[in-house]
């Protein structure tokens, strides 16, 4: 337990840095841009325009 309390800042830094890198990689995956573009246009659609 002493190890965890002594190194909590480093462990937190590594965890959140890994989370940030994973999130950035997930956002920029091929094929994601069309999905996010569609999500961004949801507020602009009229009722019934979303049917394909």
C-alpha positions as CSV (number, residue, x, y, z in Angstrom):
1,X,0.0,0.0,0.0
2,X,2.9,2.3,0.6
3,X,4.0,1.9,-3.0
4,X,0.6,3.1,-4.2
5,X,0.5,6.2,-2.0
6,X,4.1,7.2,-2.8
7,X,3.6,6.8,-6.6
8,X,0.0,7.9,-7.0
9,X,0.9,11.0,-9.1
10,X,3.0,9.0,-11.5
11,X,0.4,6.3,-11.8
12,X,-2.3,8.9,-12.4
13,X,-0.2,10.6,-15.0
14,X,0.4,7.4,-16.9
15,X,-3.2,6.4,-16.7
16,X,-4.6,9.7,-18.0
17,X,-2.0,10.0,-20.6
18,X,-2.8,6.5,-21.9
19,X,-6.5,7.4,-21.8
20,X,-5.9,10.6,-23.8
21,X,-3.8,8.8,-26.4
22,X,-6.5,6.1,-26.8
23,X,-9.2,8.7,-27.1
24,X,-7.3,10.6,-29.8
25,X,-6.6,7.3,-31.7
26,X,-10.3,6.4,-31.5
27,X,-11.4,9.7,-32.9
28,X,-9.0,9.7,-35.8
29,X,-9.6,6.1,-36.9
30,X,-10.4,5.6,-40.6
31,X,-14.1,5.8,-41.1
32,X,-14.8,7.9,-38.0
33,X,-15.0,11.2,-39.8
34,X,-18.2,10.3,-41.7
35,X,-19.8,9.1,-38.5
36,X,-18.9,12.3,-36.6
37,X,-20.0,14.5,-39.5
38,X,-23.4,12.7,-39.4
39,X,-23.6,13.2,-35.6
40,X,-22.7,16.9,-36.0
41,X,-25.6,17.4,-38.5
42,X,-28.3,16.0,-36.2
43,X,-29.4,19.3,-34.8
44,X,-29.8,20.7,-38.3
45,X,-32.1,17.9,-39.6
46,X,-35.8,18.4,-39.9
47,X,-38.2,15.8,-38.5
48,X,-38.2,13.0,-41.1
49,X,-34.9,13.9,-42.9
50,X,-33.1,11.3,-41.0
51,X,-34.7,8.4,-42.9
52,X,-32.4,6.8,-45.4
